[in-house]
Amino acid sequence: MPSLVAEIGYAIEDHLQTIGLLEGDELDEGQRQLLAAKRAEYEQRTSASPTDNAGDFCRCTVVHQV
């Protein structure tokens, strides 16, 4: 259970970011490049898969009927 002080601090931080007095948490260049590489890898992997992705949601050994 979060404390009241933490909740008040979050509300103040959120307000200061909203009005522009405090910069928000943004990704640096290295994090952006890593994210772009992971996104490209994901898109390449999902575009190569067949159109019927019913089996992709469950990794168990039970055969599900769709």
SVG drawing of the C-alpha trace seen along z (x, -y; Angstrom):
<svg xmlns="http://www.w3.org/2000/svg" viewBox="-13 -26 36 58">
<polyline fill="none" stroke="black" stroke-width="0.4" points="0.0,0.0 1.6,-3.3 2.1,-5.9 0.3,-9.2 3.6,-11.1 4.4,-9.1 1.0,-9.8 1.3,-13.5 4.8,-13.5 3.5,-11.8 0.7,-14.3 3.1,-17.2 5.6,-15.7 2.8,-15.0 1.5,-18.5 4.9,-20.1 5.5,-17.9 2.1,-18.9 2.7,-22.6 6.3,-22.3 8.3,-23.2 9.8,-19.7 11.0,-17.6 9.5,-14.1 11.4,-10.9 12.4,-10.5 14.6,-7.9 18.2,-8.7 19.6,-8.0 20.9,-4.5 17.6,-3.5 15.8,-4.8 18.2,-2.8 17.7,0.4 13.9,-0.1 13.9,-0.6 16.1,2.5 13.8,4.6 10.7,3.2 12.2,4.0 13.0,7.5 9.5,8.0 7.9,6.7 10.1,8.9 9.3,11.9 5.5,11.3 5.3,10.5 7.0,13.8 4.5,15.8 1.5,17.4 -1.9,15.6 -3.4,18.1 -1.8,17.3 -4.3,19.1 -1.5,21.4 0.8,18.5 -1.1,17.5 -0.7,20.7 2.7,22.3 1.3,25.4 1.2,28.9 -2.6,29.2 -4.1,29.0 -6.9,26.3 -9.8,26.4 -10.4,23.1"/>
</svg>
